């Protein structure tokens, strides 16, 4: 399965910027936004202010990766259902 990278525009901290992300990372980011009940712009602005280096797209990928790693470390009773590898 081929992963596509799409450029998306977003307004953060009052200015318009764009990020290039694979669809999978974009969907995961939107799932995190929904679970946290925050806006996409607010979460991306927070990621932007906390990044130490690299571009915003890379910082978002690392944020999503770290979020998923934290979920894996949760106890099995608290862990969300496993994702089928066939969906990847």
PEKAMO-V616651 format. One record per backbone hydrogen bond with DSSP energy under -0.5 kcal/mol. NH is the residue of the N-H (numbers start at 1). CO is the residue of the C=O. E is the energy in kcal/mol with one decimal. If there is no record, write none. Layout:
{{NH | CO | E} {NH | CO | E}}
This chain:
{{6 | 4 | -0.6} {6 | 21 | -2.7} {8 | 6 | -0.5} {8 | 19 | -3.0} {10 | 17 | -2.9} {12 | 10 | -0.6} {12 | 15 | -2.7} {15 | 12 | -2.2} {17 | 10 | -2.9} {19 | 8 | -2.5} {21 | 6 | -2.2} {21 | 19 | -0.6} {23 | 4 | -1.8} {26 | 22 | -2.2} {27 | 23 | -2.8} {28 | 24 | -2.2} {29 | 25 | -2.5} {30 | 26 | -2.2} {31 | 27 | -2.0} {32 | 28 | -2.2} {33 | 29 | -2.2} {34 | 30 | -2.1} {35 | 31 | -2.5} {36 | 32 | -2.3} {37 | 33 | -1.0} {38 | 33 | -1.7} {43 | 39 | -2.3} {44 | 40 | -2.6} {45 | 41 | -2.3} {46 | 42 | -2.0} {47 | 43 | -2.5} {48 | 44 | -2.6} {49 | 45 | -2.2} {50 | 46 | -1.5} {51 | 47 | -1.1} {59 | 55 | -2.2} {60 | 56 | -2.4} {61 | 57 | -2.1} {62 | 58 | -2.5} {63 | 59 | -2.2} {64 | 60 | -2.6} {65 | 61 | -2.6} {66 | 62 | -2.8} {67 | 63 | -2.4} {68 | 64 | -2.4} {69 | 65 | -2.4} {70 | 66 | -2.2} {71 | 67 | -1.6} {72 | 68 | -1.8} {73 | 69 | -1.7} {74 | 70 | -0.6} {74 | 71 | -0.9} {78 | 75 | -1.2} {79 | 75 | -0.9} {87 | 84 | -1.6} {88 | 85 | -1.3}}
